[in-house]
């Protein structure tokens, strides 16, 4: 049996419509299933844990955006039960790294016809992440994006956030340690990634792979505010690692220290002074 966990708020209600389409397909094929709906933040974690403990569970499927997928993944860690993702949110970034179809019904077919394979999971202090963590321009853009998501879907809220962030951006001072070497500098952006994309498809870490046992660190040195727009076309085209102001490394662990740091963690903004990262190779089973 498959358990589908639907976030009614995802995609401004789009996930609910997709949930009904899923029911129609499964009933036509006489495939055993259950549909559950989240009612609060972190509810999907609890629902996924409970579903994974049931006999004959073939997979727990997140129907929503990156936040829903993250919560379901947290509930499935160490259970041996695979995660499925049916994109029905605003950004749906992680699916782009693992090539899950962006059309919900095609993603459903991938689950029903395929077999799960392991993917890596990142660890940040006492929690995990699936996709990308970042501070600097990334986090400041997200703050404006979250407001825009109330009235737009897809990449549009992120483009709105991007433009607004340009006019209010302030550089972030960080000390980062990777491969035993510590450096300190002002940065425009500092990202640690298991996946490639943020912001509905912006390739902030274009060379990242979710099953290589490594994290990708991308640091862009700060520039005057008026110069930032000149780098945006290259960023959108996946050329960030070609900038002379970019440092890109692959690593198994790293740390970032910055007083009063605000960190974008898979689309959620968290406050902390120190972030310790490590990779958990093949920690999660995923239909992809």
C-alpha positions in Angstrom: 0.0 0.0 0.0 1.1 3.6 -0.7 0.4 6.4 1.7 0.0 9.9 0.1 0.6 12.9 2.4 -1.0 16.0 1.0 -0.2 19.5 2.2 -3.5 21.4 1.5 -1.7 24.7 1.6 1.0 23.8 -1.0 0.7 25.7 -4.2 -2.1 27.8 -2.9 -4.4 24.8 -2.9 -2.9 23.1 -6.0 -1.9 20.1 -4.0 -5.5 19.4 -3.1 -6.5 19.2 -6.8 -3.5 16.9 -7.5 -4.5 14.7 -4.6 -7.9 14.1 -6.1 -6.4 13.3 -9.5 -4.1 10.7 -7.7 -7.2 9.1 -6.1 -8.9 8.8 -9.5 -5.9 7.0 -11.0 -5.4 4.6 -8.1 -9.0 3.7 -7.9 -9.1 3.0 -11.7 -6.2 0.6 -11.2 -7.3 -0.9 -7.9 -4.1 0.0 -6.3 -4.3 0.1 -2.4 -3.7 3.5 -1.0 -4.5 6.0 1.8 -4.6 9.8 1.6 -3.7 11.9 4.6 -3.7 15.7 4.9 -1.4 17.8 7.0 -2.9 20.3 9.4 0.1 22.1 10.8 3.9 22.5 10.4 5.8 19.3 11.2 2.6 17.2 10.9 3.9 15.4 7.9 6.9 14.1 9.9 4.5 12.3 12.3 2.2 11.1 9.6 5.2 9.6 7.7 6.5 7.8 10.8 3.2 6.3 11.5 2.6 5.2 7.9 6.1 3.6 7.6 5.3 1.4 10.6 2.3 -0.2 8.9 2.7 -3.7 7.4 3.0 -3.7 3.6 3.9 0.0 3.2 5.5 0.3 -0.2 6.2 4.0 0.1 5.1 7.3 1.6 4.5 10.0 -1.0 4.8 13.7 -0.4 2.2 15.7 -2.4 3.3 19.4 -2.1 6.4 21.4 -2.4 10.0 21.1 -1.0 8.8 21.7 2.5 6.4 18.8 2.4 9.0 16.5 0.8 11.5 17.5 3.5 9.1 16.7 6.4 8.1 13.4 4.9 11.8 12.5 4.4 12.5 13.3 8.1 9.8 10.9 9.1 11.2 8.1 6.9 14.8 8.3 7.9 16.1 4.9 9.2 12.8 3.2 8.5 13.8 1.5 5.2 10.5 2.8 3.6 11.1 4.8 0.4 10.0 8.4 -0.2 8.1 9.5 -3.3 7.6 13.1 -4.4 4.8 14.4 -6.4 5.4 18.1 -7.1 2.5 20.4 -6.2 4.1 23.3 -4.5 5.5 26.7 -5.7 9.2 25.9 -6.1 9.7 22.1 -6.3 13.5 22.5 -6.5 14.8 19.2 -5.2 13.0 17.2 -7.9 15.0 19.0 -10.5 18.3 17.6 -9.1 17.0 14.0 -9.1 15.1 14.3 -12.4 11.6 13.5 -11.0 9.1 14.7 -13.6 7.6 18.1 -12.9 4.2 17.0 -14.1 2.4 15.4 -11.1 0.8 12.5 -13.0 4.1 11.7 -14.7 5.8 11.7 -11.2 3.1 9.3 -10.0 3.8 6.9 -12.9 7.5 7.0 -12.0 6.6 5.9 -8.5 4.2 3.2 -9.5 6.4 1.7 -12.3 9.9 2.3 -10.7 12.1 1.1 -7.9 13.6 3.2 -5.2 17.3 4.1 -5.0 19.4 5.7 -2.2 20.1 9.4 -2.1 22.3 11.4 0.3 21.0 13.6 3.1 22.8 16.6 4.6 23.1 17.2 8.3 23.0 20.7 9.8 23.7 20.7 13.5 20.9 18.6 15.0 18.7 18.4 12.0 18.9 17.2 8.4 18.3 18.8 5.0 17.6 17.5 1.5 18.4 20.3 -0.8 20.4 23.6 -0.1 21.3 25.7 2.9 22.5 29.3 2.3 23.2 32.6 3.9 23.6 36.1 2.4 21.8 37.1 -0.8 20.1 33.7 -0.9 18.5 34.1 2.5 17.6 37.8 1.9 15.9 36.9 -1.4 13.9 34.1 0.4 12.4 36.6 2.9 10.9 38.6 0.0 10.0 35.4 -1.9 7.9 34.0 1.0 5.7 37.1 0.9 5.3 36.9 -2.9 4.3 33.2 -2.7 1.0 34.3 -1.4 -0.1 35.5 -4.8 2.2 33.7 -7.4 3.5 30.3 -8.2 6.6 28.8 -9.9 9.7 30.9 -10.4 7.9 34.3 -10.4 7.9 34.7 -6.5 11.6 34.1 -6.5 12.2 36.6 -9.3 10.2 39.2 -7.3 12.3 38.3 -4.2 15.5 38.6 -6.2 14.7 42.0 -7.5 13.7 43.3 -4.1 16.8 41.9 -2.5 19.1 43.7 -4.9 17.8 47.1 -3.5 18.2 46.1 0.2 21.1 43.7 0.2 23.8 43.9 2.9 27.0 41.6 2.8 27.4 38.9 5.4 30.7 38.3 7.3 31.4 34.6 7.7 34.3 32.4 8.9 34.1 29.0 7.2 36.1 25.9 7.7 36.4 23.2 5.0 39.0 20.4 4.7 40.6 21.7 7.9 41.3 25.2 6.5 39.5 28.2 8.0 39.0 31.4 6.0 37.1 34.6 6.9 35.6 37.1 4.5 32.5 39.2 3.5 30.3 37.2 1.2 27.5 37.9 -1.2 26.4 34.3 -0.9 27.4 31.1 0.9 25.6 27.9 0.0 26.1 24.3 1.2 24.2 21.9 -1.1 23.1 18.4 -1.6 20.9 19.6 -4.5 21.4 22.1 -7.4 18.5 24.4 -7.3 16.8 27.1 -5.3 14.1 29.6 -6.0 12.0 27.6 -8.4 14.9 26.6 -10.6 17.9 28.9 -10.0 21.0 26.7 -10.3 22.9 28.0 -7.3 25.0 24.8 -7.0 24.8 23.5 -10.6 27.4 20.7 -10.2 25.8 19.1 -7.0 24.7 15.5 -7.1 22.4 13.9 -4.6 24.1 10.5 -4.6 27.8 11.2 -4.7 28.5 11.2 -1.0 29.6 14.8 -1.0 28.3 18.3 -0.3 29.0 21.2 -2.7 30.1 24.5 -1.1 29.7 27.6 -3.2 30.9 31.0 -1.9 30.6 34.2 -3.9 32.6 37.2 -2.6 30.7 40.4 -2.0 30.5 43.2 -4.6 28.9 46.6 -4.5 25.2 46.5 -4.8 25.1 48.2 -8.2 27.2 45.3 -9.6 25.0 42.5 -8.5 22.6 42.7 -11.5 25.5 42.0 -13.8 26.0 38.6 -12.3 22.3 37.5 -12.4 22.2 36.3 -16.0 25.2 34.0 -15.3 23.5 32.8 -12.1 20.3 32.0 -13.9 22.2 30.1 -16.7 24.1 27.9 -14.2 27.4 29.6 -14.6 28.0 30.7 -11.0 31.0 28.5 -10.7 32.7 30.3 -13.6 32.6 33.6 -11.8 36.1 34.8 -10.7 34.6 35.8 -7.4 33.2 32.2 -6.8 34.9 29.5 -4.7 33.5 26.0 -5.3 34.5 22.9 -3.3 33.2 19.4 -2.7 33.5 18.2 0.9 32.1 15.7 3.5 31.9 18.3 6.2 32.3 22.0 6.8 31.2 24.8 9.2 30.1 28.4 9.0 30.3 30.9 11.8 28.7 34.3 11.7 27.2 36.3 14.5 23.4 36.6 14.2 23.5 34.5 11.0 20.2 33.8 9.2 20.2 30.6 7.2 17.9 29.4 4.4 17.4 25.7 5.1 15.4 24.1 2.4 13.2 27.1 2.2 12.9 27.8 5.9 14.8 30.6 7.6 16.6 29.7 10.8 18.7 31.9 13.1 22.1 30.6 14.5 25.6 31.7 15.1 27.3 28.5 14.0 26.3 25.9 11.4 28.1 22.5 11.2 27.5 20.5 8.1 28.1 16.9 7.2 26.8 14.4 4.6 24.9 11.2 5.2 25.6 9.1 2.1 22.7 7.0 0.8 20.6 7.7 4.0 17.3 7.9 2.2 15.5 5.7 -0.3 13.7 7.7 -3.0 11.6 6.9 -6.1 13.6 8.8 -8.8 
